[in-house]
């Protein structure tokens, strides 16, 4: 402390504020660790919703492909305009 160029009071203030800053950092880091559980739950629920959405589209596409007659032609039939035969 005697060899600190700015003075003894500045040395003590730097130590005090550094310790306070570290305490705030540690409390914040621990708080984020406990909040990570909510983030993980939110990610799992979001992924579950996305997979359910994609699976439902898969089922809908599968049902429509089963109901379409594979022997039917895809091209529309020619139609005759009304009034002209």
N, CA, C and O atoms as CSV, one atom per row, in Angstrom:
chain,resi,resn,atom,element,x,y,z
A,1,UNK,N,N,0.838,-1.178,0.000
A,1,UNK,CA,C,0.000,0.000,0.000
A,1,UNK,C,C,0.887,1.248,0.000
A,1,UNK,O,O,0.537,2.250,-0.624
A,2,UNK,N,N,2.002,1.200,0.675
A,2,UNK,CA,C,2.886,2.356,0.729
A,2,UNK,C,C,3.502,2.659,-0.629
A,2,UNK,O,O,3.824,3.813,-0.911
A,3,UNK,N,N,3.669,1.662,-1.464
A,3,UNK,CA,C,4.323,1.865,-2.762
A,3,UNK,C,C,3.330,2.225,-3.873
A,3,UNK,O,O,3.751,2.454,-5.007
A,4,UNK,N,N,2.036,2.282,-3.583
A,4,UNK,CA,C,1.033,2.634,-4.589
A,4,UNK,C,C,1.184,4.099,-4.934
A,4,UNK,O,O,1.191,4.941,-4.036
A,5,UNK,N,N,1.307,4.432,-6.224
A,5,UNK,CA,C,1.646,5.790,-6.659
A,5,UNK,C,C,0.537,6.804,-6.397
A,5,UNK,O,O,0.826,7.970,-6.130
A,6,UNK,N,N,-0.716,6.386,-6.468
A,6,UNK,CA,C,-1.825,7.335,-6.351
A,6,UNK,C,C,-2.096,7.683,-4.890
A,6,UNK,O,O,-2.608,8.765,-4.603
A,7,UNK,N,N,-1.769,6.803,-3.978
A,7,UNK,CA,C,-2.001,7.078,-2.572
A,7,UNK,C,C,-2.710,5.934,-1.891
A,7,UNK,O,O,-3.252,5.039,-2.539
A,8,UNK,N,N,-2.698,5.977,-0.564
A,8,UNK,CA,C,-3.291,4.904,0.231
A,8,UNK,C,C,-4.805,4.864,0.095
A,8,UNK,O,O,-5.392,3.786,-0.001
A,9,UNK,N,N,-5.439,6.026,0.085
A,9,UNK,CA,C,-6.903,6.072,-0.024
A,9,UNK,C,C,-7.361,5.495,-1.365
A,9,UNK,O,O,-8.340,4.749,-1.412
A,10,UNK,N,N,-6.678,5.827,-2.437
A,10,UNK,CA,C,-7.020,5.289,-3.752
A,10,UNK,C,C,-6.831,3.778,-3.787
A,10,UNK,O,O,-7.634,3.067,-4.392
A,11,UNK,N,N,-5.790,3.286,-3.152
A,11,UNK,CA,C,-5.539,1.843,-3.091
A,11,UNK,C,C,-6.695,1.122,-2.390
A,11,UNK,O,O,-7.178,0.096,-2.869
A,12,UNK,N,N,-7.127,1.662,-1.265
A,12,UNK,CA,C,-8.224,1.060,-0.516
A,12,UNK,C,C,-9.520,1.125,-1.324
A,12,UNK,O,O,-10.270,0.150,-1.365
A,13,UNK,N,N,-9.789,2.269,-1.969
A,13,UNK,CA,C,-11.015,2.406,-2.770
A,13,UNK,C,C,-11.023,1.417,-3.933
A,13,UNK,O,O,-12.065,0.838,-4.241
A,14,UNK,N,N,-9.891,1.221,-4.574
A,14,UNK,CA,C,-9.820,0.268,-5.681
A,14,UNK,C,C,-10.110,-1.136,-5.178
A,14,UNK,O,O,-10.856,-1.878,-5.817
A,15,UNK,N,N,-9.534,-1.512,-4.047
A,15,UNK,CA,C,-9.797,-2.836,-3.481
A,15,UNK,C,C,-11.263,-3.011,-3.096
A,15,UNK,O,O,-11.851,-4.063,-3.349
A,16,UNK,N,N,-11.848,-1.996,-2.491
A,16,UNK,CA,C,-13.247,-2.079,-2.066
A,16,UNK,C,C,-14.164,-2.219,-3.271
A,16,UNK,O,O,-15.018,-3.106,-3.295
A,17,UNK,N,N,-14.003,-1.361,-4.270
A,17,UNK,CA,C,-14.888,-1.407,-5.436
A,17,UNK,C,C,-14.656,-2.658,-6.286
A,17,UNK,O,O,-15.588,-3.167,-6.907
A,18,UNK,N,N,-13.425,-3.150,-6.315
A,18,UNK,CA,C,-13.170,-4.403,-7.029
A,18,UNK,C,C,-13.876,-5.563,-6.334
A,18,UNK,O,O,-14.460,-6.421,-6.995
A,19,UNK,N,N,-13.825,-5.591,-5.015
A,19,UNK,CA,C,-14.515,-6.670,-4.293
A,19,UNK,C,C,-16.032,-6.566,-4.458
A,19,UNK,O,O,-16.711,-7.583,-4.593
A,20,UNK,N,N,-16.560,-5.354,-4.447
A,20,UNK,CA,C,-18.002,-5.171,-4.670
A,20,UNK,C,C,-18.391,-5.625,-6.075
A,20,UNK,O,O,-19.408,-6.296,-6.254
A,21,UNK,N,N,-17.583,-5.259,-7.071
A,21,UNK,CA,C,-17.862,-5.656,-8.453
A,21,UNK,C,C,-17.832,-7.174,-8.593
A,21,UNK,O,O,-18.674,-7.747,-9.285
A,22,UNK,N,N,-16.877,-7.829,-7.948
A,22,UNK,CA,C,-16.808,-9.286,-8.012
A,22,UNK,C,C,-18.018,-9.926,-7.334
A,22,UNK,O,O,-18.539,-10.930,-7.820
A,23,UNK,N,N,-18.460,-9.365,-6.235
A,23,UNK,CA,C,-19.643,-9.904,-5.556
A,23,UNK,C,C,-20.880,-9.787,-6.439
A,23,UNK,O,O,-21.677,-10.722,-6.521
A,24,UNK,N,N,-21.043,-8.648,-7.098
A,24,UNK,CA,C,-22.180,-8.452,-8.008
A,24,UNK,C,C,-22.097,-9.434,-9.169
A,24,UNK,O,O,-23.108,-10.002,-9.581
A,25,UNK,N,N,-20.897,-9.632,-9.692
A,25,UNK,CA,C,-20.710,-10.575,-10.792
A,25,UNK,C,C,-21.074,-11.992,-10.370
A,25,UNK,O,O,-21.782,-12.688,-11.098
A,26,UNK,N,N,-20.607,-12.424,-9.216
A,26,UNK,CA,C,-20.867,-13.788,-8.757
A,26,UNK,C,C,-22.355,-13.998,-8.495
A,26,UNK,O,O,-22.909,-15.034,-8.863
A,27,UNK,N,N,-23.001,-13.029,-7.866
A,27,UNK,CA,C,-24.439,-13.144,-7.609
A,27,UNK,C,C,-25.209,-13.200,-8.931
A,27,UNK,O,O,-26.144,-13.985,-9.080
A,28,UNK,N,N,-24.808,-12.365,-9.879
A,28,UNK,CA,C,-25.460,-12.392,-11.193
A,28,UNK,C,C,-25.234,-13.700,-11.925
A,28,UNK,O,O,-26.157,-14.226,-12.546
A,29,UNK,N,N,-24.019,-14.234,-11.863
A,29,UNK,CA,C,-23.721,-15.504,-12.538
A,29,UNK,C,C,-24.519,-16.643,-11.925
A,29,UNK,O,O,-25.049,-17.488,-12.646
A,30,UNK,N,N,-24.608,-16.674,-10.612
A,30,UNK,CA,C,-25.400,-17.718,-9.947
A,30,UNK,C,C,-26.874,-17.555,-10.309
A,30,UNK,O,O,-27.573,-18.542,-10.539
A,31,UNK,N,N,-27.339,-16.328,-10.357
A,31,UNK,CA,C,-28.727,-16.085,-10.755
A,31,UNK,C,C,-29.011,-16.570,-12.161
A,31,UNK,O,O,-30.072,-17.139,-12.418
A,32,UNK,N,N,-28.068,-16.352,-13.086
A,32,UNK,CA,C,-28.258,-16.834,-14.454
A,32,UNK,C,C,-28.242,-18.352,-14.517
A,32,UNK,O,O,-28.967,-18.948,-15.314
A,33,UNK,N,N,-27.434,-18.971,-13.697
A,33,UNK,CA,C,-27.414,-20.433,-13.684
A,33,UNK,C,C,-28.781,-20.963,-13.249
A,33,UNK,O,O,-29.286,-21.919,-13.837
A,34,UNK,N,N,-29.379,-20.362,-12.239
A,34,UNK,CA,C,-30.696,-20.816,-11.804
A,34,UNK,C,C,-31.775,-20.474,-12.822
A,34,UNK,O,O,-32.772,-21.190,-12.921
A,35,UNK,N,N,-31.599,-19.402,-13.577
A,35,UNK,CA,C,-32.577,-19.054,-14.616
A,35,UNK,C,C,-32.417,-19.936,-15.844
A,35,UNK,O,O,-33.342,-20.018,-16.652
A,36,UNK,N,N,-31.267,-20.604,-16.017
A,36,UNK,CA,C,-31.062,-21.459,-17.188
A,36,UNK,C,C,-32.044,-22.603,-17.228
A,36,UNK,O,O,-32.357,-23.104,-18.308
A,37,UNK,N,N,-32.543,-23.035,-16.077
A,37,UNK,CA,C,-33.528,-24.118,-16.087
A,37,UNK,C,C,-34.789,-23.684,-16.838
A,37,UNK,O,O,-35.359,-24.474,-17.590
A,38,UNK,N,N,-35.221,-22.459,-16.644
A,38,UNK,CA,C,-36.399,-21.956,-17.359
A,38,UNK,C,C,-36.124,-21.859,-18.854
A,38,UNK,O,O,-37.005,-22.114,-19.674
A,39,UNK,N,N,-34.885,-21.486,-19.203
A,39,UNK,CA,C,-34.539,-21.399,-20.625
A,39,UNK,C,C,-34.559,-22.781,-21.269
A,39,UNK,O,O,-35.028,-22.939,-22.396
A,40,UNK,N,N,-34.056,-23.772,-20.558
A,40,UNK,CA,C,-34.053,-25.137,-21.090
A,40,UNK,C,C,-35.477,-25.636,-21.264
A,40,UNK,O,O,-35.793,-26.258,-22.279
A,41,UNK,N,N,-36.333,-25.378,-20.300
A,41,UNK,CA,C,-37.740,-25.786,-20.401
A,41,UNK,C,C,-38.404,-25.090,-21.589
A,41,UNK,O,O,-39.168,-25.715,-22.324
A,42,UNK,N,N,-38.119,-23.814,-21.777
A,42,UNK,CA,C,-38.704,-23.079,-22.901
A,42,UNK,C,C,-38.229,-23.642,-24.239
A,42,UNK,O,O,-39.016,-23.741,-25.180
A,43,UNK,N,N,-36.959,-24.010,-24.334
A,43,UNK,CA,C,-36.437,-24.578,-25.578
A,43,UNK,C,C,-37.079,-25.931,-25.849
A,43,UNK,O,O,-37.447,-26.224,-26.987
A,44,UNK,N,N,-37.219,-26.758,-24.816
A,44,UNK,CA,C,-37.832,-28.079,-24.991
A,44,UNK,C,C,-39.274,-27.945,-25.453
A,44,UNK,O,O,-39.703,-28.669,-26.351
A,45,UNK,N,N,-40.021,-27.039,-24.859
A,45,UNK,CA,C,-41.422,-26.844,-25.251
A,45,UNK,C,C,-41.510,-26.305,-26.683
A,45,UNK,O,O,-42.387,-26.711,-27.445
A,46,UNK,N,N,-40.611,-25.400,-27.047
A,46,UNK,CA,C,-40.611,-24.869,-28.411
A,46,UNK,C,C,-40.280,-25.964,-29.425
A,46,UNK,O,O,-40.921,-26.052,-30.472
A,47,UNK,N,N,-39.292,-26.791,-29.122
A,47,UNK,CA,C,-38.957,-27.888,-30.034
A,47,UNK,C,C,-40.096,-28.899,-30.132
A,47,UNK,O,O,-40.374,-29.422,-31.211
A,48,UNK,N,N,-40.745,-29.171,-29.022
A,48,UNK,CA,C,-41.887,-30.082,-29.006
A,48,UNK,C,C,-42.996,-29.544,-29.907
A,48,UNK,O,O,-43.592,-30.300,-30.675
A,49,UNK,N,N,-43.275,-28.255,-29.819
A,49,UNK,CA,C,-44.290,-27.638,-30.667
A,49,UNK,C,C,-43.930,-27.712,-32.135
A,49,UNK,O,O,-44.789,-27.991,-32.972
A,50,UNK,N,N,-42.656,-27.463,-32.464
A,50,UNK,CA,C,-42.225,-27.515,-33.860
A,50,UNK,C,C,-42.325,-28.931,-34.416
A,50,UNK,O,O,-42.791,-29.130,-35.538
A,51,UNK,N,N,-41.885,-29.918,-33.629
A,51,UNK,CA,C,-41.953,-31.308,-34.085
A,51,UNK,C,C,-43.408,-31.736,-34.256
A,51,UNK,O,O,-43.734,-32.429,-35.221
A,52,UNK,N,N,-44.281,-31.340,-33.347
A,52,UNK,CA,C,-45.702,-31.670,-33.474
A,52,UNK,C,C,-46.302,-31.042,-34.729
A,52,UNK,O,O,-47.082,-31.678,-35.438
A,53,UNK,N,N,-45.934,-29.797,-34.995
A,53,UNK,CA,C,-46.416,-29.102,-36.189
A,53,UNK,C,C,-45.951,-29.817,-37.455
A,53,UNK,O,O,-46.748,-30.051,-38.363
A,54,UNK,N,N,-44.663,-30.164,-37.521
A,54,UNK,CA,C,-44.125,-30.842,-38.699
A,54,UNK,C,C,-44.740,-32.227,-38.867
A,54,UNK,O,O,-45.044,-32.630,-39.989
A,55,UNK,N,N,-44.929,-32.962,-37.774
A,55,UNK,CA,C,-45.515,-34.297,-37.838
A,55,UNK,C,C,-46.972,-34.235,-38.305
A,55,UNK,O,O,-47.419,-35.100,-39.057
A,56,UNK,N,N,-47.701,-33.228,-37.866
A,56,UNK,CA,C,-49.085,-33.083,-38.306
A,56,UNK,C,C,-49.156,-32.816,-39.807
A,56,UNK,O,O,-50.036,-33.343,-40.489
A,57,UNK,N,N,-48.241,-32.006,-40.324
A,57,UNK,CA,C,-48.208,-31.781,-41.770
A,57,UNK,C,C,-47.853,-33.065,-42.511
A,57,UNK,O,O,-48.400,-33.337,-43.580
A,58,UNK,N,N,-46.952,-33.846,-41.955
A,58,UNK,CA,C,-46.610,-35.137,-42.556
A,58,UNK,C,C,-47.842,-36.046,-42.611
A,58,UNK,O,O,-48.107,-36.673,-43.637
A,59,UNK,N,N,-48.588,-36.116,-41.513
A,59,UNK,CA,C,-49.793,-36.950,-41.489
A,59,UNK,C,C,-50.836,-36.447,-42.478
A,59,UNK,O,O,-51.465,-37.249,-43.167
A,60,UNK,N,N,-51.030,-35.135,-42.560
A,60,UNK,CA,C,-52.003,-34.575,-43.497
A,60,UNK,C,C,-51.613,-34.885,-44.939
A,60,UNK,O,O,-52.469,-35.257,-45.742
A,61,UNK,N,N,-50.341,-34.737,-45.278
A,61,UNK,CA,C,-49.888,-35.051,-46.637
A,61,UNK,C,C,-50.044,-36.535,-46.939
A,61,UNK,O,O,-50.383,-36.914,-48.060
A,62,UNK,N,N,-49.802,-37.357,-45.957
A,62,UNK,CA,C,-49.944,-38.807,-46.140
A,62,UNK,C,C,-51.402,-39.184,-46.371
A,62,UNK,O,O,-51.702,-40.026,-47.217
A,63,UNK,N,N,-52.309,-38.562,-45.621
A,63,UNK,CA,C,-53.739,-38.849,-45.792
A,63,UNK,C,C,-54.240,-38.404,-47.165
A,63,UNK,O,O,-55.024,-39.111,-47.796
A,64,UNK,N,N,-53.795,-37.245,-47.626
A,64,UNK,CA,C,-54.261,-36.768,-48.933
A,64,UNK,C,C,-53.684,-37.606,-50.057
A,64,UNK,O,O,-54.350,-37.789,-51.076
A,65,UNK,N,N,-52.477,-38.121,-49.912
A,65,UNK,CA,C,-51.911,-38.956,-50.979
A,65,UNK,C,C,-52.584,-40.328,-51.020
A,65,UNK,O,O,-52.624,-40.956,-52.078
A,66,UNK,N,N,-53.112,-40.807,-49.890
A,66,UNK,CA,C,-53.829,-42.083,-49.870
A,66,UNK,C,C,-55.218,-41.954,-50.484
A,66,UNK,O,O,-55.730,-42.924,-51.044
A,67,UNK,N,N,-55.833,-40.791,-50.394
A,67,UNK,CA,C,-57.193,-40.620,-50.910
A,67,UNK,C,C,-57.204,-40.290,-52.392
A,67,UNK,O,O,-58.252,-40.421,-53.024
A,68,UNK,N,N,-56.103,-39.874,-52.970
A,68,UNK,CA,C,-56.045,-39.557,-54.403
A,68,UNK,C,C,-55.925,-40.863,-55.180
A,68,UNK,O,O,-55.117,-41.727,-54.840
A,69,UNK,N,N,-56.738,-40.999,-56.232
A,69,UNK,CA,C,-56.710,-42.197,-57.075
A,69,UNK,C,C,-55.453,-42.153,-57.943
A,69,UNK,O,O,-55.299,-41.230,-58.742
A,70,UNK,N,N,-54.552,-43.130,-57.806
A,70,UNK,CA,C,-53.322,-43.091,-58.587
A,70,UNK,C,C,-53.556,-43.320,-60.072
A,70,UNK,O,O,-52.697,-42.972,-60.883
A,71,UNK,N,N,-54.712,-43.903,-60.458
A,71,UNK,CA,C,-55.002,-44.158,-61.867
A,71,UNK,C,C,-55.613,-42.946,-62.563
A,71,UNK,O,O,-55.687,-42.917,-63.792
A,72,UNK,N,N,-56.043,-41.964,-61.815
A,72,UNK,CA,C,-56.666,-40.781,-62.417
A,72,UNK,C,C,-55.584,-39.905,-63.026
A,72,UNK,O,O,-54.482,-39.778,-62.490
A,73,UNK,N,N,-55.926,-39.306,-64.155
A,73,UNK,CA,C,-54.948,-38.434,-64.799
A,73,UNK,C,C,-54.913,-37.091,-64.083
A,73,UNK,O,O,-55.921,-36.628,-63.547
A,74,UNK,N,N,-53.761,-36.488,-64.084
A,74,UNK,CA,C,-53.589,-35.206,-63.409
A,74,UNK,C,C,-54.069,-34.042,-64.281
A,74,UNK,O,O,-54.408,-32.979,-63.761
A,75,UNK,N,N,-54.098,-34.236,-65.595
A,75,UNK,CA,C,-54.477,-33.154,-66.501
A,75,UNK,C,C,-55.983,-32.931,-66.446
A,75,UNK,O,O,-56.752,-33.892,-66.419
A,76,UNK,N,N,-56.402,-31.689,-66.430
A,76,UNK,CA,C,-57.852,-31.425,-66.428
A,76,UNK,C,C,-58.458,-31.773,-67.779
A,76,UNK,O,O,-57.811,-31.672,-68.821
A,77,UNK,N,N,-59.712,-32.185,-67.729
A,77,UNK,CA,C,-60.412,-32.527,-68.972
A,77,UNK,C,C,-60.800,-31.262,-69.686
A,77,UNK,O,O,-61.049,-30.224,-69.071
A,78,UNK,N,N,-60.849,-31.368,-71.023
A,78,UNK,CA,C,-61.260,-30.195,-71.806
A,78,UNK,C,C,-62.734,-29.944,-71.607
A,78,UNK,O,O,-63.539,-30.872,-71.539
A,79,UNK,N,N,-63.064,-28.702,-71.516
A,79,UNK,CA,C,-64.472,-28.364,-71.332
A,79,UNK,C,C,-64.944,-27.553,-72.518
A,79,UNK,O,O,-64.177,-26.834,-73.159
A,80,UNK,N,N,-66.207,-27.686,-72.786
A,80,UNK,CA,C,-66.814,-26.953,-73.881
A,80,UNK,C,C,-67.469,-25.733,-73.287
A,80,UNK,O,O,-68.224,-25.858,-72.323
A,81,UNK,N,N,-67.207,-24.543,-73.831
A,81,UNK,CA,C,-67.835,-23.337,-73.276
A,81,UNK,C,C,-69.348,-23.428,-73.413
A,81,UNK,O,O,-69.859,-24.007,-74.372
A,82,UNK,N,N,-70.046,-22.865,-72.470
A,82,UNK,CA,C,-71.497,-22.877,-72.475
A,82,UNK,C,C,-72.023,-22.071,-73.665
A,82,UNK,O,O,-71.474,-21.023,-74.005
A,83,UNK,N,N,-73.070,-22.560,-74.280
A,83,UNK,CA,C,-73.669,-21.851,-75.397
A,83,UNK,C,C,-73.122,-22.302,-76.734
A,83,UNK,O,O,-73.706,-21.993,-77.772
A,84,UNK,N,N,-72.032,-23.014,-76.733
A,84,UNK,CA,C,-71.481,-23.514,-77.983
A,84,UNK,C,C,-71.320,-25.024,-77.880
A,84,UNK,O,O,-70.714,-25.524,-76.933
A,85,UNK,N,N,-71.851,-25.733,-78.830
A,85,UNK,CA,C,-71.723,-27.184,-78.781
A,85,UNK,C,C,-71.164,-27.719,-80.053
A,85,UNK,O,O,-70.988,-28.929,-80.189
